[in-house]
Amino acid sequence: MPRSSVPPPVLHTPPLGPLLEQYAAGSVLACEPVDEGLLNRGYRLRTTRGRYFLKHHFDPETAHPAAILRQHRATQCLADLGVPVAPPLTGRDGGTVAIVAGHAYALHPWIEGRHRHGGQLTPGQCARLGALLGVVHASLERVMPTPDPVAPSPKRLIPAQRRTGETRRPLRGAAADGTESADPAQTFALIDDLLDRVRHHRPAAPFDALAWHRLLERRRLLERHADRRPPGGGPVGWVHGDFHPYNVLYRDDVPDVPAAILDWDRLGVRPRAEEAVRAAVIFFVRPVGALDLAKVRAYARAYRRSAGAAPGELAAAVHRVWWERLNDFWMLRWHYERGDTRADPQFPAASALVVWWTREYDAVREAFVE
C-alpha cells in the first residue's frame, strides 16, 4: 500500500427501520447502493409505497444539518420556479433531515433516468444544457441571500484536500476577489512529493508509469507558463458547485431536456462563469484528452444568453480554470496519498487535456466567447 495512504471508507449499511419510521414511506422491500458519487453515499430504495433515493450525508465538510437544510431550502425554491430538481421529502416531524445514530440522511423521490456525457449529446442538447445551467445561476440569484461583496468566497479545495485530513495549508495563493489561484512555487513542491511517491510505489504498475510521465510533463509546462498566474476571479454568485454528467439525469422518453439536477452538496458562493467552464470541460472532454469545441461553442452561447454573462467574463473564467487544471493533481493525491483508486479511470483523459488545452489555448477561449 502506498505511503501515508488512507483506505476508502467501508460501505455503510443505513438503519432502514428507524429511518423509514420517520417518513410515511412504507416498509422496505429492497435497498441497493448507488455506485455514482465519490463523497457521499446513496441508495435506491423500493418500499411498499414506492421508490426513493436515500442519501447518507457522509462528507464531513457538507454533512452538518444546517448546510443540508440550506441545500434543501434552495432546491425546494428552485423546484417552485420550475427548475428540474428533486427536493427531499418531509418527515413526520416536518423536517427534511433525519439524524439516526449520529448520521444525517435525507429521503428523495426516485427520478428515473440515466446520465449522459457530452459525446452522447447533440449540438441542440448541448445548447439546452448550457441554457439550463444559466437558468440555475439566475434562479439561485433570485432565491438565495445576496452574497456579501466584501466577504471572501468559500475556499475551493480539491477533493483530496477535503478528505485526507491534512493540516498543511491548501496549495493555493490569494486572489483579489477572495477566491484563490494556485501558487506555482507550491505546485512545484507538490510535484516533487508526488514523484517521490511514484518512485517508491510497489508493486509498480502501468498507472505509475503514466503518472511519472505526466508529472514531469506538467512541471515543464508550468515552468514555461508560471508567469501567467491569473488575478482575482469574476462576479461571484450562488452556484451548484458540482455540475457534471453524474449529477444530471435524462429520461429516455424526453431526451432533450434534463429530468433532474442532483447532488447540491457543494452549493455555495463562487465565480459563476468558472462553474460554466468547469462543467463544459468535464462534459465535453474526449477520451483522447481534447475538447469537442463545436459542442462547447453551442453550450457556451446558450449559457451566456441564459445567465446574462458577458464574453469577457467567460474569457477570464477560461484562463482561471486552465490555470487551476495546470496546477491540480487531486486524482494522483487520491491514488498515492489515500490509496483510493476510484478516480484512476478519469486520469488518462484529464491529464492529457491539460497538455492539449495549453497548446490550443486560443481556440478554447474563442469557443467560450464567440
N, C-alpha and C positions, 0 to 999 in steps of 0.2 A: 504494500500500500504506500502511496506517496507520502513524503514527509508532511507533517502538520495537517494531515487530511482529516476531514470530518465526514463520516458516512451519511448518506441521505437518510432522512427521517423514516422510521419504521411506520408502515401503513397503520393508521389509526382506525379502530372499529368504533363507529359512533354508537352511543347509547340510544338505540332507536325507540325502545319502550318509553323511557322518561321524556324523550324529545317529542314524540308524537302525542303524548298526553297533553302537551302544551298547545297543540293545534287541533282543530277539528278536521283532521286529515285521515281518519280511519286507522286501520291496523295494517302493519307492513306485510306485504306478500313477497317482495323481492328487493334487494339492495345491491347495486353494482357500483364499484368505484369508477369514476370518470377519469380517463388517463390524462387528458389535456390539463395543463397547468403545472407550473414549476414551484409555486409558493404555497398557495392554499389548497385545500382538498375538497373534492366534490363527489357526490354520489347520486346515482339515478335510482329513485325510489318508485316502487309500484305498491300502492296500498288498496284497501277496499274502497277507497273513494277517488282514486285517480292516480296520475303520475306527477312526480315532483322532482325538483333538483334540491338536494340538501347540501348546503355549503358549510364546511368547517373552516372558520376563520382562524388560521394557524400561524401565519406570518406575524412575528411579534411587532413589526412596525405598523401594521394595519389592523391588528385584531382587537384594539381597545374598543369597548362598546360605544364610546362617544364617536369614534371615527366610523364605525359601522353604521350607526344611526344617521350620520351625515350622508353617507352613501345612499342609505335607504330613502331619506327625505328627498335627495336630489333625483333619484330615479323615479320616485312617485311623481314629482313635479314635471319631469321630462315626459313621463307617460301621459300626464294630463295635457301636455302640449302636442301629443301625437308622435313623439319620438319613439322608435321601436326599442323598448327596453322590457325587462321582466322584473318589476318591483317585487319585494318579498311579501309573503303572506303575513297577515296579522294573527298573533297567537290569542289564546283565550284571555290573557291579561291585557290585551290591547297593544302589546309591544311587538316589535319585529325581530328582536334579538333574543335567542334562548340561551341561557347560561346553564350548563349541566356539568357538574364535576370540574368547574373552573374553566371549561372550554366554551367558546362562543360559536353559535350556529345560527343559520337563517334558512328558512324554507321558501323556495320559489316555485312558481308554476313551471312545469316542464315544457320547453319550447322545442317542438320537433324541427329538425333542420340539420344542415351539415356545413362544415367550414369550407371555404374556397380560397385558394391563393390566387395571386394575380394572373398566373398563366391560365387559369380557368375562367377568367372574366373577359367579356367582350369589351371593346372600347366604350360602348354605351354604359355598360355596367361599371366600368372604372370611373366614368364621369359621375354616375349616381352615387358611387362610394365616396368620392371627394365631396360631392354636394352634401351628403349625409353628415360627414364629419364637420363641415361648415355649419350645418344646422345644429349639431351638438354644441359647438362652441358658442354660437349665437344664443341658443336656448339656455345654456348654463349662465350666460351673462344676464339673462332675464330672471332666473330663479335663485341664483346664489348671491350671497352678500358681496358687495363691491370690494375688491381687493384693496388693501391698504397700499397706496402708491409708494410709501417710504419704507415699508417693511420688506425684508428680503423674502424671495420665494423659497419654498422648501428645497433643501439640497437634493440634487438628482444623483443619488449614489447608484453605482452599478449593482446588480443583484448580488454578486459575491460579497460586496461590502455590507449589504444589508444582512446577510445570513451567516457570515463566518464569525461574528462576534469580535472582530479585530478592534484593537484600541488605537491603532495608529490613525492619523488624520487621513481623510479621503484624498485621493490623488488628483486634486483639483486646485485651481488658483482662482482668486476672487475676480469677479467681473462687475461691471458698472451697475447692473440692474439688480444685483443680489443673487442672480444665478451665477454659475461658475463655469469656467472653461479650464481644460486640462493644462497643467504646468509641464512643459516638455522635460524639464530637468528631473522632475519626479517620475515621469514616464520612463525615462532612460534607466532610472534606478529599478523600476518595476520590471523592465525588460531583462536587465541583468539578473534579477532574482528568479524570474521565470526560466531563463536559460539555464541557470544553475539547477533548478528543479528538474528540467527536462534531462539534463546531463546525467543526473543521478537516479532517474526513474527506472525501476526494474519491476518486471521484465520489460525490455524495450519493445515498442510496438510501432506500427505504421503511423499512428496518431502522433507519436513523439517526433518522428522524422518531419512530418508536416508542420508541427508546432515549432520545431527548431528553425526550419526554413522560413516560416512566416515571421518569427520574431526577429531574425537577422534582417529580413527584407523590410520589416516595419521600422527598425532602427535606422536603416539607410534612408528611408522615406522621410522620417521625422528629422533627421539631420539636415536634409535638403530644404524642408519646409518649416523649420522651427520658428522662423520669423513671421509666420502667418497666423499666429495665435489670435483669435478673434476678440474684440471688445465685448461689452455688455450686450445682452440679447434685446429682442424687440418687445413689443407690447405684451404684457402678461395678462392672463385671464384664467378662468376655470377650464380645465381640460380633463378628458377621460383618464389620461395618464398611461394607458397601455393598449392603444388601438392597433390591433394586428389580427391576422386571419383567424387565430384560435379564439378570438373574442367577438367574432361577428358570425352570425348564423344566417344561412339562406335556406328557404324552403324550395323543394323541387318543383312544386306547382306554382310558385311565384318567384321565378329565378332572378328577376331584375332588381328587386328591392330587398335588402336585408330584413330578416324577420325579427332579429333582436341583436342589440349590442350588449355583451355580457361583461362581467368582471370589472366592477368600478372601484376596486380596492385602492387604486392609485389616483383617484380623484384629487386634484389639487390645483394650486395656482402656479402656472409656469408660462413661458412663452408659447403662445398658441401656434404660431407658424412652425415652430420646431416640432410640435406633435404631428402636424400635417406632413412634414418632410420625413420624420422617422417612420410614420406609418407607410408612406409610399415606398420607402427603401425596403421595408420588410415585405410588403405585398408584392412588389414588382421586381424583386431580385430573381435572376435566373440561376439555375444550378451551377452555371459556369462562373458566377460572380459578377455579372453585368446587369444593369437595369434595363428593363423594357421601356425606353424613353418615350415611345409613342403612347403607351398606356399612362406613364407618368404625366405626360402633357395633358391628356384628357382629364385625368383625375385632378391635376393642379388647377386647370382653368375653372373647373366646376367648383373646387374648394374656394378659390379666390372670390368668385361671384357670390357664393352662398355665405361666406364668412365676412365679406366686405374687406378682404385683405389686399393690400397694395402689392404690386410686383416687387418693390424694394424690400418689403417685409419678408417675402419668401426668399429673395436672394440672400439676405443676411442670415436667414434660418438655414439655408443650404450650406453656407460656409461654416456655421457653428456646428451643425450635425456632422459635416465632413470632418471637422477637426475633432469632434467627440469620437467618431469612429477610428480616426487615425491613432488616438491615444487609448482606446478602450480594449481591454483584454479579459472581460468578465468570463468568457467561456473557458479560457485557459486557467483562470483562477479557480473556477469551479472544479475543473479536472485535477489540477495539481495541488491546490491548497485544501480542497474539501474531499477529494476522491469521489466527486459526484460527476458522473459521465452523461447525465441526461441531455445536456446541451451539445454533446460531441457531434451529433449529426448535422448541426447547423454550422459548425466551424468551417468546413471547406469553402462553402459559398460566401459566408460572411467575411472571412479573411481575404478571399480573392477580391471581394467587392471593394475593399479599401484601396487596393492597388489600382483596380480599373477606374474607380471614381477619381483618384488623384490624376490619372492620365487623361481622363475625359471630363475634367472639372468644368470647363466652359460649356460643354454640351449638356451636362446635368443641370447646371444653373439655368441655361436657356429653357430647358424643358419645364422648369417650375415657374418661369416668369413670363414667357411669351404668350 
